[in-house]
């Protein structure tokens, strides 16, 4: 990272994350688990990057982390990653198949 983004005390929050799909034919089905500590940039670095050019942050402002993925396939943070651009469809408990985009 650029010098102003280097964080000698790098650390992140330990927030366990879980993604589940639910439909009319099956209840919540966990498709991915990850952790916020897998983020490349921690919250301090994201805030510094946002404000370095003079963009102010005020109380109530929010910023998002984007997709949070881990190292293994079961830790990917989006259906696009889980399905590997549609080449690895995900089978649900009712036998249906999900990809990144569903036709129709």
C-alpha positions as CSV (number, residue, x, y, z in Angstrom):
1,X,0.0,0.0,0.0
2,X,0.9,3.6,-0.3
3,X,2.8,5.0,2.7
4,X,-0.2,6.8,4.1
5,X,-2.1,3.6,4.1
6,X,0.5,1.4,5.8
7,X,-0.7,0.4,9.2
8,X,2.1,-1.0,11.5
9,X,-0.6,-2.2,14.0
10,X,-2.7,-3.8,11.3
11,X,-5.7,-5.6,12.8
12,X,-9.3,-5.9,12.0
13,X,-12.5,-6.8,13.8
14,X,-13.4,-10.4,14.4
15,X,-16.9,-10.4,12.9
16,X,-18.2,-13.8,11.8
17,X,-20.4,-13.6,8.7
18,X,-22.8,-16.0,7.2
19,X,-24.8,-15.9,3.9
20,X,-27.9,-18.0,3.5
21,X,-30.5,-18.4,0.7
22,X,-34.1,-19.1,1.4
23,X,-36.9,-19.9,-1.1
24,X,-40.5,-21.1,-1.1
25,X,-39.3,-24.7,-1.3
26,X,-36.5,-24.6,1.4
27,X,-35.6,-22.7,4.5
28,X,-32.5,-20.8,5.1
29,X,-29.5,-22.7,3.6
30,X,-26.0,-21.5,4.4
31,X,-23.9,-21.1,1.3
32,X,-20.9,-19.2,2.6
33,X,-19.1,-18.2,5.8
34,X,-16.4,-15.7,6.2
35,X,-15.0,-13.2,8.7
36,X,-14.4,-9.4,8.5
37,X,-10.8,-10.0,9.6
38,X,-10.2,-11.4,6.1
39,X,-10.4,-7.9,4.7
40,X,-7.3,-6.7,2.9
41,X,-8.0,-3.1,4.1
42,X,-9.0,-2.6,7.7
43,X,-11.6,0.0,8.8
44,X,-8.9,2.6,9.6
45,X,-7.3,2.3,6.2
46,X,-10.7,2.5,4.4
47,X,-11.5,5.7,6.3
48,X,-8.1,7.2,5.5
49,X,-8.4,6.3,1.9
50,X,-11.8,7.9,1.7
51,X,-10.8,11.2,3.3
52,X,-7.3,11.7,2.0
53,X,-8.5,13.8,-0.9
54,X,-10.6,16.1,1.3
55,X,-13.9,14.2,1.2
56,X,-15.3,14.7,4.7
57,X,-16.9,12.2,6.9
58,X,-19.7,13.4,9.2
59,X,-21.7,11.7,11.9
60,X,-24.2,9.3,10.3
61,X,-22.1,8.8,7.1
62,X,-21.6,5.2,6.2
63,X,-19.0,3.4,4.0
64,X,-19.2,-0.2,2.9
65,X,-16.5,-2.9,2.7
66,X,-17.6,-4.6,-0.4
67,X,-17.4,-8.3,-0.8
68,X,-15.7,-10.1,2.1
69,X,-14.1,-13.4,0.9
70,X,-11.8,-15.8,2.7
71,X,-9.1,-18.1,1.3
72,X,-11.2,-21.2,0.7
73,X,-14.1,-21.7,-1.8
74,X,-16.7,-22.0,1.1
75,X,-15.5,-18.5,2.2
76,X,-16.2,-16.7,-1.0
77,X,-18.4,-13.6,-0.4
78,X,-20.7,-13.6,-3.4
79,X,-22.6,-15.9,-5.7
80,X,-20.5,-14.8,-8.6
81,X,-17.4,-16.1,-6.8
82,X,-19.1,-19.2,-5.4
83,X,-20.4,-20.2,-8.9
84,X,-17.1,-19.2,-10.5
85,X,-18.8,-17.1,-13.2
86,X,-21.4,-19.8,-13.7
87,X,-19.1,-22.8,-14.2
88,X,-19.8,-24.2,-10.7
89,X,-23.5,-24.2,-10.1
90,X,-24.6,-24.4,-6.4
91,X,-27.2,-27.2,-5.6
92,X,-29.8,-26.3,-3.1
93,X,-31.5,-28.6,-0.6
94,X,-34.5,-29.0,-2.9
95,X,-32.3,-30.0,-5.8
96,X,-32.6,-26.7,-7.6
97,X,-29.5,-25.1,-8.9
98,X,-28.3,-21.6,-8.5
99,X,-25.8,-19.6,-10.5
100,X,-24.9,-15.9,-10.4
101,X,-27.8,-14.9,-12.6
102,X,-31.1,-16.8,-13.1
103,X,-32.7,-16.6,-16.5
104,X,-36.3,-15.3,-16.5
